[in-house]
Amino acid sequence: MKVLRHGSSADAARAVAQEVVALVAERPTAVLGLATGGTMVEIYAACVERAASEGVSFDRVRTFNLDEYVGPVAPERTFRAYMEEHFFGPFGIEPGPHAFPDAARAATDALGAARAYEDAIGRAGGIDLQLLGIGRNGHVAFNEPPASASSRTRVVELDAVTRADAGAAFGGVERVPARAITVGLATILEARRVRLVAFGASKAPAVERALLGPVTGTLPASLLRGHADVSFVLDAGAASGLG
Ligand code: PGA
């Protein structure tokens, strides 16, 4: 495990982008595991900028997003819309047919949608590099505490902390969907590289527990410490609890 501390989120984003773009330069059909959230906005902008400056095309990458809301959600609030805005649009590429778990199917056939997503990741040969954020409650993807290291793609109930944090984007916590379909921790732990990114002091307690506390499902990100190639990429605020 590596802990990479940067002075600013911009420096951290540039470092992550450098790695992502280098991977795609070396392997144009790389399989990327992608996350959403405020943190990733900076990461994707840095990736787009670096790919352009290096002349690296993302046309042939294959992508799998971590999760999607289940239930009635305005189209502009879906993670697909977020990814169009911050990743697929700026790169000028189309998401593949399995770039997101099938939230519509998950509403009535949770097991089928979950299995189909795991199968699609398997058919792609697994994930080369998985990007992750971390929730204030220590979640990764929507693996809310308590989570199991053997969990697979499934439909979950969202935690109160998660729904509160999403409330602003939805115009009120009561409008945030109650459920989502998310990849599991076992799915994430099978990625060949895992890069968890955290910015800002609000993440410092979760980061501190993930890195220095016990490895436990009550702080799901701590379970990543068992991965052979995981880095926690932090700005000064997120690292402020580490001493
Ligand atoms: P954020 O979300 O980047 O919006 O803080 C991260 C997460 O909850 O995984």
Residues whose N, C-alpha, C, O or C-beta is under 5 A from the ligand:
A	BS01	PGA	T36 G37 G38 T39 M40 G133 I134 G135 H139 A141
